């Protein structure tokens, strides 16, 4: 697939993977819609560029009204959206010692409802035109309840299942739904983690893999492969074995 002339939406474009995606796609001769809560960061990185091809919008994906406004502004400027990369996300280490339901609301608001709110806006035109790509960011952490990341893992599991169901439903309409499942990527969100993150890659490396996968219209984009195989193995462990190892590892 050639991105030239396409209109591409990227949510969470102020930092991390979303920001890296935007910086790479600038050279693809496509129209870019960049959204995030921190509009000042996007203006700093992209405000000096040709505004005929770039639209920068403040948008909290957890708020339905924000998403509706951003969608209408996007259509007013470009007339359509061809590819939606729904990247906005939230993660916060949470244990029984700092347990707070506010973290859960923030996590599910961005990681799950952020997808749902945008899909709600995109579907009517996508279905009418029988065309479009929805690429949603999940995680390789979607297969087990890892200690200290219960809210995050649960939200990503929900995102993966949601996108899978959507992919099945939209296949007859020629609409592609892509699930993106990164391993550890260095971003402001993962900088909060206090544990060792194996095979940590840069946001730029992750963005290049994601762009290549979208161009090939892959169903699932997951990386890096050593982490993919490791998480698959962990996912196959009986619950009792996993819990024993998790508790023992946690003590260390």
Backbone as JSON, one array per atom type, in Angstrom:
{
  "sequence": "XXXXXXXXXXXXXXXXXXXXXXXXXXXXXXXXXXXXXXXXXXXXXXXXXXXXXXXXXXXXXXXXXXXXXXXXXXXXXXXXXXXXXXXXXXXXXXXXXXXXXXXXXXXXXXXXXXXXXXXXXXXXXXXXXXXXXXXXXXXXXXXXXXXXXXXXXXXXXXXXXXXXXXXXXXXXXXXXXXXXXXXXXXXXXXXXXXXXXXXXXXXXXXXXXXXXXXXXXXXXXXXXXXXXXXXXXXXXXXXXXXXXXXXXXXXX",
  "N": [[0.84, -1.2, 0.0], [0.49, 2.21, -0.8], [1.07, 5.21, 0.86], [0.82, 7.72, -0.17], [-1.05, 10.59, -0.7], [-3.04, 9.73, 1.0], [-5.17, 10.19, 3.88], [-4.26, 10.27, 7.13], [-4.9, 9.43, 10.43], [-3.5, 9.94, 13.61], [-3.59, 9.13, 16.89], [-2.63, 10.2, 20.18], [-0.24, 11.59, 19.61], [1.64, 13.2, 20.76], [3.89, 12.26, 22.05], [6.19, 9.46, 22.45], [5.4, 6.41, 20.7], [3.39, 7.35, 18.95], [4.24, 9.96, 18.34], [6.66, 9.39, 17.08], [5.72, 7.95, 14.87], [4.36, 10.0, 13.49], [6.5, 11.72, 12.81], [7.9, 10.15, 10.99], [5.99, 9.68, 9.0], [5.6, 12.15, 7.9], [7.18, 12.44, 5.67], [5.9, 10.96, 3.77], [4.18, 12.03, 1.94], [1.48, 12.36, 2.61], [-1.68, 13.3, 4.11], [-1.88, 14.42, 7.44], [-3.48, 13.88, 10.52], [-3.14, 14.86, 13.69], [-3.54, 14.07, 17.02], [-3.81, 14.68, 20.54], [-3.69, 15.0, 24.13], [-1.86, 16.86, 25.03], [-1.38, 19.41, 23.4], [0.5, 21.37, 23.09], [2.98, 20.14, 22.9], [2.81, 18.84, 20.45], [2.52, 21.03, 18.76], [5.02, 22.18, 19.08], [6.69, 20.26, 17.87], [5.59, 19.92, 15.3], [4.32, 22.2, 14.42], [5.56, 24.05, 12.75], [5.5, 23.07, 10.22], [4.1, 22.45, 6.9], [0.91, 23.52, 7.0], [-1.18, 22.9, 5.39], [-1.21, 20.23, 4.96], [-1.23, 19.11, 7.43], [-3.04, 18.64, 10.39], [-3.49, 19.68, 13.63], [-4.74, 18.74, 16.68], [-6.21, 19.2, 19.88], [-7.15, 16.59, 21.96], [-8.76, 14.45, 24.13], [-8.95, 11.16, 24.23], [-10.52, 9.61, 25.85], [-12.79, 10.97, 26.26], [-15.86, 11.3, 24.88], [-17.03, 13.53, 23.63], [-14.78, 15.11, 22.97], [-13.57, 13.5, 21.03], [-15.55, 13.4, 19.06], [-15.59, 16.1, 18.28], [-12.94, 16.36, 17.28], [-13.06, 14.58, 15.15], [-14.98, 15.78, 13.43], [-13.68, 18.21, 12.84], [-11.54, 17.18, 11.44], [-12.76, 16.06, 9.18], [-13.86, 18.34, 8.08], [-11.56, 19.63, 7.21], [-10.08, 17.79, 5.59], [-11.91, 16.14, 4.37], [-12.11, 13.36, 4.52], [-11.05, 10.34, 6.23], [-8.6, 7.99, 5.8], [-6.93, 6.1, 7.0], [-6.75, 5.09, 10.31], [-4.75, 5.34, 12.99], [-4.9, 4.26, 16.01], [-3.48, 5.09, 18.64], [-3.22, 6.29, 21.15], [-2.61, 5.96, 24.6], [-2.51, 4.77, 28.04], [-0.72, 4.13, 31.0], [0.0, 2.96, 34.26], [1.95, 1.96, 36.92], [0.5, -0.14, 39.28], [-0.06, -1.4, 42.43], [-1.13, -3.47, 45.21], [-0.52, -1.8, 47.21], [-0.67, 0.83, 46.4], [-3.19, 1.07, 45.48], [-5.8, 2.3, 43.51], [-8.81, 3.28, 42.21], [-9.01, 5.33, 40.4], [-6.82, 5.14, 38.72], [-7.54, 2.95, 37.23], [-9.78, 3.92, 35.84], [-8.56, 5.89, 34.25], [-6.84, 4.29, 32.74], [-8.48, 2.37, 31.36], [-10.08, 4.22, 30.12], [-8.42, 5.49, 28.22], [-7.13, 3.3, 26.87], [-9.11, 1.5, 26.08], [-11.77, 2.67, 25.79], [-10.89, 4.81, 24.31], [-10.35, 3.66, 21.84], [-12.92, 2.72, 21.18], [-14.5, 5.08, 21.09], [-13.38, 6.47, 18.91], [-13.75, 4.63, 16.82], [-16.51, 4.62, 16.7], [-17.02, 7.08, 15.49], [-15.72, 6.79, 13.04], [-16.85, 4.59, 11.68], [-19.43, 4.95, 10.17], [-18.77, 6.36, 7.69], [-16.69, 4.74, 6.75], [-18.01, 2.28, 6.36], [-19.96, 3.05, 4.5], [-18.36, 3.75, 2.31], [-17.07, 1.41, 1.97], [-14.4, 0.9, 2.64], [-11.23, 1.47, 4.24], [-8.91, 1.66, 7.01], [-8.41, 0.52, 10.26], [-6.23, 0.75, 12.77], [-5.31, -0.44, 15.76], [-3.67, 0.06, 18.87], [-2.57, -2.43, 20.93], [-1.06, -4.69, 23.14], [1.71, -6.86, 23.92], [1.38, -7.62, 26.45], [-1.11, -8.57, 26.89], [-1.96, -11.08, 27.6], [-1.76, -12.19, 30.16], [-2.23, -11.64, 33.7], [-0.1, -9.61, 34.78], [1.92, -8.95, 37.61], [1.48, -5.94, 39.37], [0.64, -4.66, 37.14], [-2.01, -4.96, 36.61], [-4.36, -3.44, 35.87], [-3.49, -2.34, 33.46], [-2.8, -4.63, 31.88], [-5.31, -5.89, 31.78], [-6.78, -3.96, 30.39], [-5.51, -3.98, 27.92], [-5.96, -6.59, 27.13], [-8.71, -6.45, 26.79], [-8.76, -4.61, 24.68], [-7.5, -6.08, 22.62], [-9.29, -8.24, 22.23], [-11.6, -6.81, 21.56], [-10.8, -5.57, 19.12], [-10.38, -7.83, 17.58], [-12.97, -8.92, 17.32], [-14.15, -6.8, 15.95], [-12.7, -6.88, 13.59], [-13.63, -9.23, 12.39], [-16.35, -8.6, 11.99], [-16.18, -6.42, 10.21], [-14.95, -7.33, 7.96], [-16.6, -8.18, 5.7], [-17.17, -5.68, 4.67], [-14.93, -4.77, 3.5], [-13.18, -3.43, 5.13], [-10.23, -2.98, 6.85], [-8.98, -4.22, 9.88], [-6.48, -3.82, 12.13], [-4.45, -5.22, 14.58], [-2.11, -4.05, 16.81], [0.67, -5.07, 18.54], [2.99, -4.27, 20.56], [6.14, -5.05, 22.19], [8.28, -4.18, 24.84], [8.72, -0.77, 24.69], [10.6, 2.19, 24.6], [9.25, 4.85, 26.1], [7.63, 7.8, 27.48], [5.72, 6.61, 29.12], [6.62, 3.95, 29.69], [8.88, 4.66, 31.01], [8.17, 4.95, 33.6], [8.25, 2.46, 34.7], [9.71, 0.29, 37.07], [10.95, -2.07, 36.87], [13.11, -4.45, 35.16], [13.22, -4.24, 31.65], [13.2, -6.37, 29.15], [14.77, -6.5, 25.9], [14.17, -3.88, 25.18], [13.1, -1.4, 22.98], [13.53, 1.46, 20.81], [11.18, 4.18, 20.31], [11.19, 4.99, 17.69], [12.16, 2.75, 16.26], [10.02, 0.99, 16.75], [7.95, 2.4, 15.49], [8.69, 2.28, 12.77], [8.42, -0.47, 12.26], [5.67, -0.75, 12.67], [4.59, 0.92, 10.66], [5.49, -0.39, 8.35], [4.09, -2.79, 8.67], [1.41, -1.93, 8.5], [1.35, -1.01, 5.87], [1.56, -3.42, 4.57], [-0.8, -4.44, 5.24], [-1.24, -6.22, 7.4], [-2.88, -8.52, 9.62], [-2.24, -8.73, 12.31], [0.25, -7.01, 14.0], [3.09, -7.67, 15.59], [5.78, -7.5, 17.89], [9.04, -7.33, 19.59], [10.18, -10.42, 18.03], [11.43, -12.39, 19.83], [10.23, -11.66, 22.28], [7.57, -11.98, 21.63], [7.39, -14.8, 21.32], [8.11, -15.56, 23.91], [6.02, -14.48, 25.48], [3.91, -15.92, 24.43], [4.58, -18.48, 25.31], [4.45, -18.1, 28.1], [1.75, -17.56, 28.26], [0.67, -20.05, 27.8], [1.18, -21.5, 30.06], [-0.04, -23.43, 32.81], [-2.41, -22.09, 35.16], [-1.7, -22.37, 37.91], [1.03, -22.91, 37.81], [2.01, -20.62, 36.55], [1.3, -18.66, 38.47], [2.81, -19.49, 40.68], [5.45, -19.1, 39.71], [5.3, -16.37, 39.18], [4.89, -15.22, 41.71], [7.25, -16.05, 42.96], [9.16, -14.81, 41.37], [8.41, -12.2, 41.78], [9.12, -11.77, 44.42], [11.8, -11.52, 44.2]],
  "CA": [[0.0, 0.0, 0.0], [1.18, 3.49, -0.87], [0.42, 6.21, 1.7], [0.75, 8.99, -0.87], [-2.4, 11.1, -0.92], [-3.96, 9.23, 2.02], [-5.33, 10.97, 5.1], [-3.94, 9.35, 8.23], [-5.11, 9.92, 11.8], [-2.67, 9.34, 14.67], [-3.92, 9.61, 18.23], [-1.48, 10.12, 21.09], [0.91, 11.98, 18.79], [2.5, 14.18, 21.45], [5.12, 11.62, 22.52], [6.26, 8.01, 22.28], [5.23, 5.8, 19.39], [2.59, 8.23, 18.11], [5.09, 11.05, 17.88], [7.62, 8.8, 16.13], [4.96, 7.65, 13.65], [4.1, 11.25, 12.79], [7.74, 12.23, 12.24], [8.25, 9.34, 9.82], [4.97, 9.81, 7.96], [5.69, 13.48, 7.29], [7.85, 12.31, 4.37], [5.15, 10.02, 2.92], [3.28, 12.8, 1.07], [0.1, 12.1, 3.01], [-2.26, 14.27, 5.06], [-1.78, 13.91, 8.81], [-4.28, 14.43, 11.61], [-2.43, 14.51, 14.91], [-4.3, 14.44, 18.2], [-3.3, 14.31, 21.86], [-4.11, 15.95, 25.16], [-0.83, 17.89, 25.18], [-1.26, 20.02, 22.08], [1.7, 22.21, 23.04], [4.1, 19.31, 22.46], [2.65, 18.63, 19.01], [2.81, 22.3, 18.09], [6.47, 22.35, 19.12], [7.32, 19.34, 16.92], [5.02, 19.91, 13.95], [3.64, 23.45, 14.11], [6.26, 24.82, 11.73], [5.38, 22.38, 8.94], [3.03, 22.86, 5.99], [-0.36, 23.25, 7.66], [-2.16, 22.4, 4.44], [-1.19, 18.77, 5.01], [-1.21, 18.66, 8.82], [-4.03, 19.2, 11.32], [-3.11, 19.38, 15.0], [-5.92, 18.95, 17.5], [-6.22, 18.71, 21.26], [-8.22, 15.61, 22.09], [-8.67, 13.39, 25.14], [-9.72, 10.07, 23.6], [-11.45, 9.02, 26.82], [-13.99, 11.83, 26.28], [-16.59, 11.15, 23.63], [-17.2, 14.84, 23.01], [-13.51, 15.51, 22.36], [-13.36, 12.69, 19.83], [-16.51, 13.86, 18.06], [-15.1, 17.39, 17.79], [-11.74, 16.12, 16.47], [-13.47, 13.93, 13.9], [-15.64, 16.77, 12.58], [-12.64, 19.12, 12.37], [-10.75, 16.44, 10.45], [-13.56, 15.95, 7.96], [-13.97, 19.69, 7.53], [-10.31, 20.02, 6.56], [-9.6, 16.85, 4.57], [-13.03, 15.46, 3.71], [-12.15, 11.93, 4.8], [-9.93, 9.68, 6.91], [-8.37, 6.7, 5.15], [-6.26, 5.19, 7.94], [-6.77, 5.58, 11.69], [-3.82, 4.65, 13.89], [-5.42, 4.6, 17.34], [-2.29, 4.8, 19.43], [-3.25, 6.91, 22.48], [-2.69, 4.97, 25.67], [-2.15, 5.19, 29.4], [-0.29, 3.05, 31.89], [0.48, 3.41, 35.56], [2.17, 0.83, 37.82], [-0.44, -0.15, 40.4], [0.0, -2.6, 43.27], [-2.1, -3.41, 46.3], [-0.07, -0.77, 48.15], [-1.08, 2.16, 45.93], [-4.41, 0.76, 44.72], [-6.69, 3.45, 43.37], [-9.65, 3.05, 41.04], [-8.78, 6.39, 39.41], [-5.87, 4.62, 37.74], [-8.3, 2.06, 36.34], [-10.59, 4.75, 34.95], [-7.66, 6.51, 33.27], [-6.28, 3.25, 31.89], [-9.52, 1.87, 30.46], [-10.56, 5.35, 29.34], [-7.54, 5.69, 27.06], [-6.75, 2.08, 26.14], [-10.28, 0.78, 25.56], [-12.78, 3.61, 25.28], [-10.26, 5.62, 23.28], [-10.6, 2.94, 20.59], [-14.36, 2.65, 20.93], [-15.0, 6.41, 20.73], [-12.96, 6.8, 17.55], [-14.41, 3.72, 15.88], [-17.89, 5.08, 16.57], [-17.04, 8.18, 14.52], [-15.18, 6.36, 11.75], [-17.59, 3.51, 11.02], [-20.42, 5.27, 9.14], [-18.14, 6.66, 6.4], [-15.95, 3.57, 6.31], [-18.97, 1.3, 5.86], [-20.57, 3.59, 3.28], [-17.38, 3.7, 1.23], [-16.53, 0.05, 1.93], [-12.95, 1.06, 2.58], [-10.64, 2.09, 5.41], [-8.06, 0.84, 7.89], [-8.38, 0.85, 11.68], [-5.08, 0.09, 13.4], [-5.38, -0.15, 17.18], [-2.52, -0.38, 19.67], [-2.76, -3.24, 22.13], [0.23, -4.95, 23.76], [2.03, -8.26, 24.2], [1.02, -7.86, 27.85], [-2.56, -8.8, 26.92], [-2.29, -12.5, 27.78], [-1.76, -12.63, 31.57], [-2.31, -10.55, 34.66], [1.23, -9.44, 35.35], [1.93, -8.26, 38.89], [1.72, -4.51, 39.3], [0.13, -4.12, 35.87], [-3.32, -5.57, 36.42], [-5.25, -2.58, 35.1], [-2.94, -2.21, 32.11], [-2.96, -5.9, 31.17], [-6.73, -6.12, 31.54], [-7.24, -3.04, 29.35], [-4.97, -4.43, 26.64], [-6.7, -7.8, 26.78], [-9.99, -5.97, 26.27], [-8.5, -3.99, 23.37], [-7.21, -7.14, 21.65], [-10.54, -8.96, 21.94], [-12.48, -5.87, 20.86], [-10.33, -5.41, 17.75], [-10.6, -9.1, 16.87], [-14.39, -8.99, 16.97], [-14.38, -5.78, 14.95], [-12.1, -7.36, 12.34], [-14.55, -10.21, 11.82], [-17.57, -7.92, 11.55], [-15.95, -5.46, 9.14], [-14.36, -7.98, 6.79], [-17.48, -8.11, 4.52], [-17.23, -4.31, 4.16], [-13.6, -4.44, 2.96], [-12.49, -2.55, 6.08], [-9.17, -3.74, 7.52], [-8.73, -3.92, 11.29], [-5.15, -4.31, 12.46], [-4.1, -5.18, 16.0], [-0.67, -3.8, 16.98], [1.04, -5.56, 19.87], [4.42, -4.08, 20.82], [6.74, -5.43, 23.46], [8.71, -3.0, 25.59], [9.18, 0.36, 23.87], [10.98, 3.3, 25.48], [8.35, 5.99, 26.0], [7.4, 8.37, 28.81], [4.91, 5.7, 29.92], [7.44, 2.86, 30.21], [9.89, 5.23, 31.9], [7.67, 4.82, 34.98], [8.47, 1.09, 35.18], [10.89, 0.13, 37.9], [11.5, -3.4, 36.62], [13.92, -4.59, 33.95], [12.41, -4.46, 30.45], [14.06, -7.01, 28.15], [14.62, -6.15, 24.48], [13.59, -2.54, 25.08], [13.44, -0.75, 21.73], [13.17, 2.87, 20.72], [9.89, 4.47, 19.68], [11.44, 5.08, 16.24], [12.19, 1.37, 15.76], [8.65, 0.48, 16.8], [7.16, 3.09, 14.47], [9.06, 1.74, 11.46], [7.8, -1.8, 12.16], [4.22, -0.55, 12.56], [4.29, 1.47, 9.32], [5.68, -1.48, 7.39], [2.99, -3.74, 8.84], [0.17, -1.34, 7.98], [1.47, -1.01, 4.41], [1.33, -4.81, 4.12], [-2.16, -4.76, 5.7], [-1.21, -7.39, 8.28], [-3.94, -8.59, 10.62], [-1.61, -8.49, 13.61], [1.64, -6.57, 13.98], [3.61, -7.92, 16.94], [7.25, -7.43, 17.89], [10.0, -8.12, 18.82], [9.79, -11.82, 18.03], [11.74, -13.12, 21.07], [9.21, -11.35, 23.29], [6.33, -12.62, 21.17], [7.43, -16.23, 21.66], [8.13, -15.68, 25.37], [4.67, -14.24, 26.01], [3.08, -17.07, 24.04], [4.91, -19.57, 26.24], [3.88, -17.75, 29.41], [0.3, -17.68, 28.14], [0.3, -21.47, 27.78], [1.42, -22.12, 31.36], [-1.2, -23.59, 33.7], [-2.53, -20.98, 36.1], [-0.97, -22.61, 39.16], [2.46, -22.8, 37.52], [2.29, -19.2, 36.32], [1.2, -17.92, 39.73], [3.97, -19.86, 41.49], [6.62, -18.42, 39.17], [5.11, -14.93, 39.31], [5.12, -14.87, 43.1], [8.67, -16.24, 43.26], [9.89, -13.76, 40.67], [8.06, -10.94, 42.43], [9.87, -11.65, 45.67], [13.17, -11.13, 43.85]],
  "C": [[0.87, 1.25, 0.0], [0.39, 4.51, -0.04], [0.23, 7.55, 1.0], [-0.7, 9.39, -1.13], [-3.42, 10.63, 0.1], [-4.06, 10.24, 3.17], [-5.24, 10.02, 6.28], [-4.12, 10.05, 9.57], [-4.16, 9.2, 12.74], [-3.1, 9.94, 15.99], [-2.71, 9.4, 19.14], [-0.19, 10.52, 20.41], [1.87, 12.94, 19.49], [3.82, 13.58, 21.9], [5.11, 10.14, 22.14], [6.08, 7.55, 20.85], [4.45, 6.72, 18.45], [3.4, 9.37, 17.53], [6.09, 10.56, 16.84], [6.94, 8.46, 14.81], [4.76, 8.92, 12.82], [5.36, 11.78, 12.11], [8.18, 11.44, 11.01], [7.27, 9.59, 8.68], [4.94, 11.19, 7.3], [6.26, 13.39, 5.88], [7.09, 11.41, 3.4], [4.16, 10.72, 1.98], [1.81, 12.47, 1.33], [-0.39, 13.25, 3.89], [-2.24, 13.64, 6.45], [-2.73, 14.65, 9.74], [-3.65, 13.95, 12.9], [-3.23, 14.99, 16.12], [-3.6, 13.95, 19.47], [-3.84, 15.31, 22.86], [-3.14, 17.12, 25.25], [-0.53, 18.52, 23.81], [0.02, 20.85, 21.97], [2.93, 21.42, 22.56], [4.02, 19.05, 20.96], [2.95, 19.89, 18.24], [4.32, 22.55, 18.03], [7.15, 21.51, 18.05], [6.86, 19.54, 15.48], [4.4, 21.24, 13.51], [4.27, 24.26, 13.0], [6.11, 24.23, 10.33], [4.19, 22.9, 8.13], [1.67, 22.49, 6.56], [-1.45, 22.85, 6.68], [-2.28, 20.89, 4.52], [-1.24, 18.23, 6.44], [-2.28, 19.39, 9.63], [-3.68, 18.74, 12.72], [-4.28, 19.73, 15.91], [-5.71, 18.43, 18.92], [-7.41, 17.78, 21.43], [-7.88, 14.59, 23.18], [-9.56, 12.26, 24.67], [-10.7, 9.41, 24.56], [-12.76, 9.79, 26.89], [-14.65, 11.8, 24.91], [-16.76, 12.48, 22.9], [-15.95, 15.34, 22.34], [-13.29, 14.79, 21.04], [-14.3, 13.13, 18.71], [-16.05, 15.18, 17.44], [-13.89, 17.19, 16.86], [-12.09, 15.48, 15.13], [-14.08, 14.96, 12.94], [-14.63, 17.78, 12.02], [-11.8, 18.46, 11.28], [-11.47, 16.35, 9.12], [-13.71, 17.31, 7.29], [-12.73, 20.08, 6.75], [-9.97, 19.11, 5.38], [-10.71, 16.08, 3.84], [-13.16, 13.99, 4.01], [-10.97, 11.54, 5.68], [-9.79, 8.31, 6.26], [-7.83, 5.65, 6.13], [-6.28, 5.83, 9.32], [-5.82, 4.73, 12.52], [-4.16, 5.1, 15.31], [-4.39, 4.18, 18.38], [-2.36, 5.32, 20.86], [-3.41, 5.84, 23.56], [-2.24, 5.54, 27.0], [-1.73, 3.96, 30.19], [0.3, 3.61, 33.16], [0.7, 2.18, 36.43], [1.25, 0.92, 39.04], [-0.31, -1.47, 41.14], [-1.06, -2.47, 44.35], [-1.74, -2.3, 47.3], [-0.42, 0.65, 47.7], [-2.37, 2.06, 45.13], [-5.36, 1.95, 44.72], [-7.49, 3.26, 42.08], [-9.52, 4.16, 39.99], [-7.82, 5.93, 38.33], [-6.59, 3.71, 36.74], [-9.13, 2.85, 35.35], [-9.73, 5.39, 33.87], [-7.16, 5.48, 32.26], [-7.3, 2.74, 30.89], [-10.07, 3.0, 29.58], [-9.73, 5.56, 28.08], [-7.4, 4.43, 26.22], [-7.92, 1.33, 25.53], [-11.29, 1.76, 24.97], [-12.19, 4.58, 24.26], [-10.41, 4.99, 21.91], [-12.08, 3.02, 20.22], [-14.91, 4.0, 20.46], [-14.61, 6.78, 19.3], [-13.63, 5.9, 16.52], [-15.86, 4.15, 15.65], [-18.0, 6.2, 15.52], [-16.66, 7.7, 13.12], [-16.11, 5.42, 10.98], [-18.58, 3.95, 9.94], [-19.81, 5.52, 7.77], [-17.38, 5.46, 5.87], [-16.89, 2.52, 5.7], [-19.61, 1.76, 4.56], [-19.63, 3.45, 2.09], [-16.77, 2.31, 1.03], [-15.01, 0.09, 1.79], [-12.46, 1.72, 3.87], [-9.81, 1.11, 6.21], [-8.14, 1.39, 9.3], [-7.24, 0.06, 12.3], [-5.04, 0.49, 14.87], [-4.19, -0.72, 17.93], [-2.99, -1.17, 20.88], [-1.37, -3.47, 22.73], [0.45, -6.45, 23.88], [1.73, -8.62, 25.65], [-0.46, -8.2, 28.0], [-2.95, -10.22, 27.32], [-2.28, -13.0, 29.22], [-1.88, -11.4, 32.46], [-0.98, -10.4, 35.37], [1.17, -8.56, 36.6], [2.27, -6.79, 38.74], [1.19, -3.85, 38.05], [-1.26, -4.65, 35.57], [-4.27, -4.74, 35.57], [-4.79, -2.5, 33.64], [-3.16, -3.48, 31.3], [-4.43, -6.16, 30.84], [-7.25, -5.21, 30.43], [-6.74, -3.47, 27.98], [-5.61, -5.74, 26.19], [-8.05, -7.42, 26.18], [-9.82, -5.38, 24.88], [-8.28, -5.05, 22.3], [-8.48, -7.88, 21.25], [-11.51, -8.08, 21.16], [-12.09, -5.75, 19.39], [-10.53, -6.68, 16.94], [-12.05, -9.23, 16.43], [-14.73, -8.0, 15.87], [-13.85, -6.23, 13.59], [-13.03, -8.34, 11.63], [-15.79, -9.53, 11.24], [-17.36, -7.04, 10.32], [-15.34, -6.07, 7.89], [-15.29, -7.93, 5.57], [-17.56, -6.71, 3.91], [-15.88, -3.84, 3.59], [-12.86, -3.45, 3.84], [-11.49, -3.4, 6.86], [-9.04, -3.27, 8.97], [-7.43, -4.61, 11.69], [-4.91, -4.16, 13.96], [-2.58, -5.07, 16.12], [-0.29, -4.15, 18.41], [2.55, -5.44, 20.07], [4.84, -4.77, 22.11], [7.13, -4.17, 24.2], [9.3, -1.95, 24.64], [9.47, 1.53, 24.8], [10.11, 4.51, 25.18], [8.22, 6.61, 27.39], [6.58, 7.44, 29.71], [5.76, 4.57, 30.51], [8.56, 3.37, 31.1], [9.47, 5.14, 33.37], [7.98, 3.44, 35.57], [9.77, 0.99, 35.96], [11.53, -1.24, 37.73], [12.29, -3.43, 35.32], [13.01, -4.92, 32.77], [13.28, -5.05, 29.36], [13.72, -6.57, 26.74], [13.9, -4.82, 24.29], [14.05, -1.89, 23.78], [12.98, 0.7, 21.73], [11.8, 3.02, 20.07], [10.04, 4.53, 18.16], [11.48, 3.7, 15.6], [10.78, 0.79, 15.7], [7.8, 1.09, 15.69], [7.44, 2.55, 13.07], [8.41, 0.37, 11.23], [6.29, -1.67, 11.94], [3.85, -0.04, 11.16], [4.44, 0.39, 8.25], [4.53, -2.48, 7.45], [1.68, -3.22, 8.29], [0.2, -1.34, 6.45], [1.2, -2.4, 3.83], [-0.06, -5.3, 4.52], [-2.2, -6.07, 6.5], [-2.38, -7.36, 9.25], [-3.41, -8.2, 11.99], [-0.16, -8.1, 13.38], [2.17, -6.73, 15.4], [5.13, -8.03, 16.89], [7.73, -7.06, 19.29], [9.72, -9.61, 18.99], [10.24, -12.63, 19.25], [10.71, -12.89, 22.17], [7.87, -11.96, 22.92], [6.3, -14.09, 21.59], [7.42, -16.44, 23.18], [6.74, -15.49, 25.95], [3.71, -15.35, 25.61], [3.31, -18.25, 24.98], [4.3, -19.32, 27.61], [2.36, -17.9, 29.39], [-0.19, -19.11, 28.18], [0.49, -22.15, 29.13], [0.12, -22.31, 32.13], [-1.22, -22.48, 34.74], [-1.7, -21.16, 37.35], [0.53, -22.45, 38.96], [2.84, -21.33, 37.32], [2.29, -18.43, 37.63], [2.38, -18.23, 40.66], [5.21, -19.1, 41.03], [6.51, -16.91, 39.35], [5.38, -14.47, 40.74], [6.61, -14.98, 43.45], [9.5, -15.14, 42.6], [9.65, -12.41, 41.33], [8.83, -10.71, 43.7], [11.32, -11.2, 45.42], [13.24, -9.71, 43.34]]
}
